[in-house]
Amino acid sequence: MISENTIDKTIALLEKQPDGYEKAMRDFAGKQPAVLSFLMTDNEGALSDEERDFVVYMAVVIWKSILAEGQDPPKVSVEELAEAEEAIWDKLQSSKAKSFREKLDVFYENCQEEDLLALVEDALTIEDEDMEDDNFHLTLEGQEPMFVALKTVIDVLAEDV
């Protein structure tokens, strides 16, 4: 299980080192090209460019956190990604909950990577103060597709390692 401490250290390293994120991104693209391609796919215009960049950043954080724990996930196939994504969409759409956070509760049941899931949930939850931030805006329309993409990354890279 990837710890919150490992995740925090990974984020700090990516932000602290000059070109840390860019190097990590290149490594990620080389080791997991299908995952990067999956994240960059348009999804019918559901995400803004800014949101897509954020999803890729979060995926790199997830991947680097997994590596920091000494795990080395095998290269993921397009088929594995499609299967995981479909299962997540099915689970999300079957939820009767109203709020975004409540819809995610079902994903914590039998979840091996709760801290990674919590990272994604916190990153994608829109609070009132977020609406005042001029730098970056998550949209309500983008929340679910971003969650599904990042939960897919967790499932294919971390859940069975």
C-alpha positions in Angstrom: 0.0 0.0 0.0 1.3 3.4 -0.9 1.4 5.7 2.1 0.4 9.3 2.4 3.9 10.1 3.5 5.3 8.6 0.3 2.8 10.6 -1.8 3.7 13.8 0.0 7.4 13.2 -0.5 6.9 12.4 -4.2 5.0 15.7 -4.7 7.7 17.6 -2.8 10.4 16.1 -4.9 8.6 16.8 -8.2 8.1 20.4 -7.2 11.5 21.0 -5.6 13.9 19.6 -8.3 14.5 21.8 -11.4 12.9 19.9 -14.3 11.7 17.2 -11.8 8.3 16.9 -13.3 9.5 17.1 -16.9 12.0 14.3 -16.3 9.4 12.2 -14.5 7.0 12.8 -17.3 9.5 11.6 -19.9 10.2 8.5 -17.8 6.5 7.8 -17.5 5.9 8.2 -21.2 8.7 5.7 -21.9 7.7 3.1 -19.3 3.9 3.4 -19.6 3.1 4.7 -23.1 -0.4 3.2 -23.2 -1.3 4.9 -20.0 -0.1 8.3 -21.2 -2.0 7.8 -24.5 -5.1 6.9 -22.6 -4.8 10.0 -20.5 -4.3 12.2 -23.5 -7.3 10.8 -25.4 -10.0 13.5 -26.0 -13.0 11.8 -24.4 -15.4 13.8 -26.6 -14.0 17.1 -25.3 -15.0 16.4 -21.7 -11.8 18.0 -20.3 -10.2 21.3 -20.9 -6.5 21.4 -21.8 -5.8 22.6 -18.3 -7.7 19.7 -16.8 -6.0 17.2 -19.1 -2.6 18.5 -18.0 -3.7 18.2 -14.4 -4.7 14.6 -14.9 -1.3 13.8 -16.4 0.4 15.5 -13.5 -1.6 13.5 -11.0 -0.9 10.2 -12.9 2.8 11.0 -12.8 2.5 11.6 -9.0 0.7 8.2 -8.6 3.3 6.4 -10.7 6.3 8.0 -9.0 4.7 7.2 -5.6 4.4 3.6 -6.6 8.0 3.5 -7.7 9.1 5.2 -4.4 7.6 2.3 -2.5 9.9 -0.1 -4.4 7.2 -1.4 -6.7 7.7 -1.6 -10.5 4.5 -2.0 -12.3 4.6 -3.9 -15.6 3.9 -2.1 -18.9 0.1 -1.7 -19.1 -1.8 -2.6 -22.3 -4.6 -0.7 -24.0 -6.9 -3.7 -23.2 -6.2 -3.5 -19.5 -6.9 0.2 -19.5 -10.2 -0.2 -21.4 -11.3 -3.0 -19.1 -10.5 -1.1 -15.9 -12.0 2.2 -17.2 -15.3 0.4 -18.1 -15.6 -1.2 -14.7 -15.0 2.2 -13.0 -17.6 4.0 -15.1 -20.1 1.2 -14.4 -19.5 1.5 -10.7 -19.7 5.3 -10.7 -22.9 5.4 -12.8 -24.7 2.8 -10.6 -24.3 5.1 -7.6 -27.4 6.7 -6.3 -25.5 9.4 -4.4 -26.0 13.0 -5.2 -22.7 14.6 -4.3 -19.3 13.9 -6.0 -17.7 12.8 -2.7 -20.6 10.5 -1.8 -20.4 8.8 -5.3 -16.8 7.9 -4.5 -17.6 6.1 -1.2 -18.2 2.8 -3.1 -14.6 2.9 -4.4 -13.2 2.7 -0.9 -14.7 -0.7 -0.2 -12.0 -3.3 -0.6 -9.6 -0.7 -1.9 -5.9 -1.6 -1.4 -4.7 2.0 -2.2 -6.9 4.2 0.0 -4.3 7.0 0.2 -3.9 7.2 -3.5 -7.7 7.3 -3.9 -8.0 10.0 -1.2 -5.3 12.0 -3.0 -7.4 11.9 -6.2 -10.7 12.6 -4.4 -9.2 15.6 -2.6 -7.6 16.9 -5.8 -10.9 16.8 -7.7 -13.3 18.1 -5.1 -14.3 21.6 -5.9 -14.7 23.8 -2.8 -16.1 27.4 -2.8 -12.6 28.9 -2.3 -11.5 27.0 -5.4 -13.9 29.1 -7.5 -11.9 32.2 -6.4 -8.6 30.9 -7.7 -7.7 32.6 -10.9 -4.9 30.2 -11.7 -6.8 26.9 -12.3 -10.4 25.8 -12.4 -11.8 22.3 -12.2 -15.2 22.1 -13.8 -18.1 20.1 -12.6 -18.2 18.5 -16.0 -14.6 17.4 -15.7 -14.8 15.9 -12.3 -16.1 12.5 -13.1 -14.0 11.9 -16.3 -10.9 13.0 -14.4 -11.7 10.7 -11.5 -12.3 7.7 -13.8 -9.1 8.3 -15.6 -7.1 8.6 -12.4 -8.8 5.6 -10.7 -8.0 3.6 -13.8 -4.3 4.6 -13.4 -4.4 3.5 -9.8 -6.1 0.2 -10.7 -3.8 -0.8 -13.5 -0.5 0.4 -11.9 -0.9 -0.2 -8.2 -3.8 -2.6 -7.3 -2.2 -5.8 -8.5 1.5 -5.0 -8.1 
